[in-house]
Amino acid sequence: MKNLLRVLYLFLAALLVLVVCFEATYVRADFAYSGEYLQGRFHDVSENQWFSQYVEDAYNFGLIRGKDDDMFDPGGLLTIGEAVTLAARIRSIHHTGKAEFTETIPYYKVYADYAITHGIIEDHEDFSLPATRARFASIMYNALPPEAFPAINSIPDYIISDVTPESDYGEAVYALYRAGVLSGTDRFGTFFPDSYITRAQVSAVLVRLVHPASRLNVKLPDWLPAEVIYQRSVDAVVTIETFTGSGRSIRTGSGFFINNEGHIVTAMHVLDNAKRATVTLLNGDVYPVRGVLASSLALNLVILVMDSDEADFSYLNIADSDLVEIGNTVYALGNPWDFTNTISEGIVSHTSREVDYQTLIMFTAPISFGSGGGPILNARGQVIGIASLSFRSGQNLNLAIHAKHIKALVPDELIPLENWDF
């Protein structure tokens, strides 16, 4: 019996050692480092540039080559097809130790087929388009299993100022920040998801992806300076003017873009008695409102669509307003009394004031007539509320609709404003 127990103990101990070793080396060193790169190989990469070591390492790992024999093109943009090709090769090497693909025309077809089969991407698309930073992050994250990205950084949800966890790419970006694969592009750790990614940036991400020792310790600030919040947000805030059927001006209010397609959130009361409306952007461009895409009388919220063929508008990210605490710093952006593009600072004085059967955020940042429908931002520039009510006798007694309710607005058939009745 003792011998049996001893054998069992030794077996369990050996199994534990195997498990620990497997976990410690899960991100395997399957990527051979050739050391073939010589300084001066690319005339557009010099030793004093931030990306030079990454270009060298990425080259030596066989991940990315030059545009030709002597040019790397560090500022050139990566296409989605090139991103998918890199991801497919990385996944294959990670799981099999090699990347053997039969050449096809176009070159990326075999890689795209592999990527779809293994869940890196969902379907074929226009692979000739440049990849945004968000798209690239999602593709690279899907190339390896989650266990390949152990967290080495404490990155709370919503701390990346321009990425929320609920976004299509949020899980990938937050996981890569926590793993030290991404660190942002400025001193605030801003990600800039809609910007296109350059070949220099790609080389850095690839090296950190396959070589864990290269990953970064990242600490993001809890807040941004007011001037930075204003500069980043003001483009997304609009003036809304409403009119009667005969064209008489009724009132002005505020609103803000929630995506780059031009969808605008505002308070429903801004549209009282309106039969048509216009939207004025920061640059002075004026667009008619096509109609209402979604609305809720109970929440006093509406999503408007303006008449524009553009699809590249600045927009604001929505935070989880349930995380707001009394005393948090907030900023109100809007157009009070036709004084456009103003910002005021205050604090949250209460998170759950009951007014007319609705739970609202009370805050002290001054607002006035015309501010209604504008965004209330937290210290990272994310929307936590929509300006709704103010007390004329007290500029520090103001109320906002919880931003979390924006998600409850379900887009439906677009209704022209003259036919919309709430």
C-alpha positions in Angstrom: 0.0 0.0 0.0 2.8 2.4 0.9 4.5 1.6 -2.4 1.3 2.3 -4.3 0.9 5.7 -2.5 4.5 6.5 -3.3 4.1 5.8 -6.9 0.9 7.8 -7.0 2.6 10.7 -5.2 5.5 10.7 -7.7 3.1 10.5 -10.6 1.1 13.5 -9.4 4.3 15.5 -8.7 5.6 14.8 -12.2 2.3 15.8 -13.6 2.4 19.1 -11.6 5.8 19.8 -13.0 4.6 19.2 -16.5 1.6 21.5 -16.0 3.8 24.3 -14.6 6.3 24.0 -17.4 3.6 24.0 -20.0 2.0 27.1 -18.5 5.3 28.9 -18.2 6.2 28.2 -21.8 2.8 28.4 -23.4 3.9 31.2 -25.7 6.5 29.0 -27.3 9.7 30.1 -29.0 8.7 28.6 -32.3 9.9 31.6 -34.2 13.5 31.1 -35.2 15.7 34.2 -35.1 18.1 34.2 -38.1 20.3 37.2 -37.3 20.6 37.9 -41.0 19.7 41.5 -40.7 22.6 43.9 -41.2 22.5 47.6 -40.4 22.0 49.7 -43.4 20.0 47.0 -45.2 17.2 49.5 -45.7 18.1 53.0 -46.6 14.9 54.4 -44.9 15.7 52.8 -41.5 18.4 54.3 -39.4 19.6 53.2 -35.9 18.3 56.3 -34.2 14.7 55.8 -35.2 12.3 54.3 -32.6 11.3 51.4 -34.8 14.8 50.3 -36.0 15.2 47.5 -33.5 11.7 46.3 -34.1 12.3 46.2 -37.9 15.5 44.3 -37.4 13.9 41.7 -35.1 10.8 41.3 -37.2 13.0 40.7 -40.2 15.1 38.2 -38.3 12.0 36.4 -37.1 10.9 36.1 -40.8 7.7 38.0 -40.1 8.1 41.0 -42.4 10.4 42.0 -45.2 11.1 45.2 -47.1 9.1 46.7 -49.9 12.1 45.9 -52.0 15.7 44.9 -51.4 16.8 48.2 -49.9 13.6 49.9 -48.8 11.4 49.0 -45.8 8.8 51.9 -46.2 8.2 52.4 -42.4 5.5 54.9 -43.0 3.7 52.8 -45.6 0.3 51.4 -44.7 -0.5 47.7 -44.2 -3.4 46.3 -46.1 -6.0 44.0 -44.6 -4.7 41.2 -46.9 -1.2 41.7 -45.6 -2.5 41.6 -42.0 -4.4 38.4 -42.6 -1.3 36.9 -44.2 0.8 37.7 -41.2 -1.8 36.3 -38.8 -2.2 33.1 -40.7 1.5 32.5 -40.8 1.9 33.3 -37.1 -0.9 30.9 -36.1 0.5 28.1 -38.2 4.0 28.5 -36.8 2.7 28.7 -33.3 0.6 25.5 -33.6 2.8 23.4 -36.0 6.2 25.0 -36.0 6.0 25.9 -39.7 4.1 27.9 -42.1 3.6 26.0 -45.4 1.1 27.7 -47.7 0.7 27.1 -51.5 0.9 30.3 -53.5 -2.4 31.6 -55.0 -3.6 34.5 -57.1 -4.2 36.8 -55.4 -1.5 36.0 -52.9 -3.7 36.5 -49.9 -6.5 34.0 -50.9 -4.8 30.9 -49.4 -4.2 32.9 -46.2 -7.7 34.3 -46.1 -9.2 30.8 -46.5 -7.0 29.5 -43.6 -7.9 32.5 -41.5 -11.6 31.9 -42.0 -11.3 28.2 -41.2 -9.4 29.0 -38.0 -11.6 31.9 -36.8 -9.1 34.7 -37.4 -11.6 36.5 -39.6 -15.2 35.8 -40.3 -15.5 36.2 -44.1 -13.8 37.4 -47.3 -13.7 41.2 -47.8 -11.9 43.8 -49.7 -8.4 42.8 -48.7 -6.8 45.6 -50.7 -8.0 48.2 -48.2 -5.6 49.6 -45.6 -6.0 48.1 -42.2 -7.0 50.3 -39.3 -5.3 49.9 -36.0 -8.4 48.4 -34.5 -8.8 45.9 -37.4 -5.1 44.9 -37.2 -5.4 44.4 -33.4 -8.4 42.1 -33.8 -6.8 40.0 -36.5 -3.6 39.6 -34.5 -5.4 38.8 -31.3 -7.5 36.1 -33.1 -4.3 34.5 -34.5 -3.3 33.1 -31.1 -5.3 31.6 -28.2 -6.1 33.8 -25.2 -3.6 31.9 -23.1 -0.9 33.3 -25.3 -1.6 36.8 -23.8 -1.0 36.5 -20.0 -1.7 39.9 -18.4 1.4 41.7 -17.1 -0.3 45.1 -16.8 -3.2 46.3 -14.8 -5.5 48.0 -17.3 -9.0 48.6 -15.9 -12.0 48.7 -18.2 -12.6 52.1 -19.8 -9.2 53.5 -18.9 -8.1 53.5 -22.6 -9.7 56.8 -23.5 -10.8 56.0 -27.0 -11.6 52.3 -26.7 -14.5 50.9 -24.7 -14.6 47.1 -23.9 -18.0 46.7 -25.6 -16.7 47.9 -29.0 -16.2 45.3 -31.7 -12.5 45.4 -31.1 -12.5 46.2 -27.4 -11.7 42.7 -26.1 -8.7 42.4 -28.4 -7.3 45.8 -27.6 -7.7 45.6 -23.9 -6.1 42.1 -23.9 -3.2 43.2 -25.9 -2.6 46.3 -23.7 -2.8 44.0 -20.6 -0.3 41.6 -22.2 2.1 44.4 -23.1 1.7 43.9 -26.9 0.1 47.3 -27.3 0.9 50.5 -25.4 -0.8 53.3 -27.3 0.6 56.1 -29.5 1.1 59.0 -27.0 1.8 59.7 -23.4 -1.8 59.1 -22.5 -1.9 55.6 -24.0 -4.4 56.6 -26.6 -5.0 53.9 -29.2 -6.6 55.8 -32.1 -8.5 52.8 -33.4 -9.7 54.4 -36.7 -6.2 55.4 -37.8 -4.4 53.3 -40.3 -1.5 51.3 -39.1 2.0 51.8 -40.5 4.6 49.2 -41.3 6.8 50.5 -38.6 4.0 50.1 -36.0 3.3 46.6 -37.4 6.9 45.5 -36.9 6.7 46.5 -33.2 3.5 44.7 -32.6 4.7 41.5 -34.4 7.8 41.3 -32.4 6.0 41.7 -29.1 3.4 39.2 -30.3 5.9 36.3 -30.9 8.6 37.2 -28.4 7.1 37.7 -24.9 10.4 39.1 -23.6 9.8 42.2 -25.8 6.5 43.0 -24.2 6.1 46.3 -22.4 5.1 47.4 -18.9 2.2 49.8 -19.5 0.6 52.2 -17.0 -2.1 54.5 -18.2 -3.2 57.8 -16.5 -6.5 57.9 -14.8 -7.4 61.2 -16.3 -6.6 63.5 -19.2 -6.1 67.3 -19.1 -9.2 69.3 -19.9 -7.6 70.9 -22.9 -6.8 67.5 -24.4 -10.4 66.3 -23.7 -11.7 69.4 -25.5 -9.4 69.1 -28.5 -10.4 65.4 -29.0 -14.1 65.8 -28.4 -15.2 69.1 -29.8 -15.3 67.8 -33.4 -18.0 65.3 -32.4 -20.3 67.8 -30.8 -23.0 69.5 -33.0 -25.5 72.3 -32.8 -29.1 71.2 -33.6 -31.6 73.9 -34.7 -35.3 72.9 -35.0 -38.1 74.5 -37.1 -41.8 74.5 -37.6 -43.4 73.2 -40.8 -43.5 76.8 -42.0 -39.7 77.2 -41.4 -39.8 79.3 -38.2 -37.0 78.6 -35.9 -38.1 77.0 -32.6 -34.9 76.4 -30.6 -31.3 75.3 -30.6 -29.8 72.4 -28.7 -26.8 70.2 -28.7 -25.9 66.6 -29.7 -23.0 64.4 -30.5 -21.9 61.7 -32.9 -21.8 58.1 -31.6 -20.2 56.6 -34.7 -18.4 57.7 -37.8 -21.5 57.2 -39.9 -23.0 60.4 -38.6 -25.6 59.1 -36.1 -26.3 61.7 -33.5 -27.6 61.3 -30.0 -29.5 64.1 -28.3 -32.3 64.6 -25.7 -35.7 64.1 -27.2 -37.1 67.3 -25.8 -34.7 69.2 -28.1 -37.1 68.2 -30.9 -40.3 69.3 -29.2 -42.8 70.5 -31.9 -40.1 70.2 -34.7 -41.1 69.3 -38.2 -37.6 69.8 -39.6 -34.1 70.4 -38.2 -30.5 71.1 -39.2 -27.2 70.0 -37.8 -24.2 72.4 -37.7 -20.7 70.9 -37.3 -17.7 72.5 -35.8 -16.4 73.7 -39.2 -19.7 75.5 -39.9 -21.1 72.9 -42.4 -24.8 72.6 -42.1 -26.8 69.5 -42.9 -30.5 68.8 -42.8 -31.8 66.1 -40.5 -33.1 63.1 -42.6 -35.0 61.6 -39.7 -35.2 59.7 -36.5 -33.5 56.3 -36.4 -34.4 55.3 -32.8 -36.1 57.0 -29.8 -37.4 56.5 -26.3 -39.9 58.8 -24.7 -39.3 57.2 -21.3 -35.5 57.8 -21.6 -35.8 61.2 -23.3 -33.3 60.1 -25.9 -33.2 60.0 -29.7 -30.8 59.1 -32.5 -30.9 61.3 -35.5 -29.5 60.8 -39.0 -28.4 63.8 -41.0 -28.5 64.0 -44.8 -24.8 63.4 -45.7 -23.0 60.8 -47.8 -19.9 61.1 -45.7 -18.9 58.3 -43.3 -15.9 59.6 -41.5 -17.1 61.7 -38.6 -15.4 62.1 -35.3 -17.4 60.5 -32.6 -17.4 60.0 -28.8 -17.0 56.8 -26.9 -19.7 55.8 -24.4 -18.6 54.8 -20.9 -20.5 52.6 -18.4 -22.4 55.3 -16.4 -23.0 52.7 -13.6 -19.3 53.2 -12.7 -19.7 56.9 -12.1 -19.1 57.9 -8.5 -20.0 61.0 -6.5 -17.1 63.5 -6.7 -15.9 62.4 -10.1 -14.7 65.2 -12.4 -17.0 65.8 -15.4 -17.0 68.2 -18.4 -20.1 69.5 -20.2 -19.7 70.2 -23.9 -22.4 72.1 -25.8 -23.8 75.3 -27.3 -25.4 77.3 -24.5 -27.3 80.4 -25.7 -25.8 80.0 -29.2 -22.3 80.3 -27.7 -21.0 77.3 -29.7 -18.3 74.8 -28.7 -18.0 75.6 -25.0 -16.7 73.4 -22.2 -17.4 73.7 -18.5 -16.0 71.7 -15.6 -17.6 70.3 -12.5 -18.1 67.2 -10.4 -20.8 64.5 -10.0 -22.9 65.6 -7.0 -25.2 62.6 -7.1 -25.4 59.5 -9.3 -29.1 58.7 -9.0 -31.5 61.6 -8.6 -35.2 60.6 -9.2 -36.9 63.2 -11.4 -40.1 62.5 -13.3 -39.8 58.8 -12.8 -36.3 58.8 -14.3 -33.0 58.2 -12.5 -30.5 61.0 -13.5 -27.0 62.0 -12.8 -26.7 65.3 -10.9 -23.6 67.4 -11.7 -22.2 70.8 -11.1 -20.6 71.7 -14.5 -22.6 74.8 -15.7 -25.0 74.4 -18.6 -27.7 76.7 -20.0 -30.4 76.8 -22.6 -29.0 75.2 -25.7 -26.8 72.8 -23.8 -29.6 70.2 -23.7 -28.6 67.0 -25.5 -24.9 67.7 -25.3 -22.4 65.2 -23.8 -21.3 65.0 -20.2 -17.8 63.5 -20.2 -15.7 61.8 -17.6 -12.0 62.6 -16.9 -11.0 60.3 -19.8 -13.2 62.1 -22.3 -15.9 59.4 -22.5 -19.6 60.1 -22.4 -21.2 59.3 -19.0 -24.4 61.4 -19.5 -26.5 63.5 -21.8 -27.4 67.0 -20.6 -31.1 67.0 -19.8 -32.3 69.5 -17.2 -31.0 72.5 -15.3 -32.3 74.8 -12.6 -32.4 78.5 -13.6 -31.8 79.5 -10.0 -28.7 77.4 -9.6 -26.1 76.8 -12.2 -24.5 74.0 -10.2 -27.8 72.0 -10.1 -27.9 70.2 -13.4 -29.1 66.7 -14.5 -28.0 64.3 -17.1 -29.5 61.1 -18.6 -27.3 58.0 -17.9 -25.2 57.3 -21.0 -25.8 53.6 -20.5 -29.3 54.1 -21.9 -28.0 54.9 -25.3 -27.5 51.1 -25.8 -31.2 50.7 -25.2 -32.0 52.7 -28.4 -32.6 50.1 -31.0 -32.2 51.4 -34.6 -35.3 50.9 -36.7 -36.8 52.2 -39.9 -35.7 55.8 -40.4 -38.7 58.1 -39.9 -38.7 61.6 -41.5 -39.0 64.3 -38.8 -42.2 65.7 -40.2 -43.8 62.2 -39.8 -42.4 61.5 -36.4 -44.7 61.8 -33.5 -43.7 61.2 -29.9 
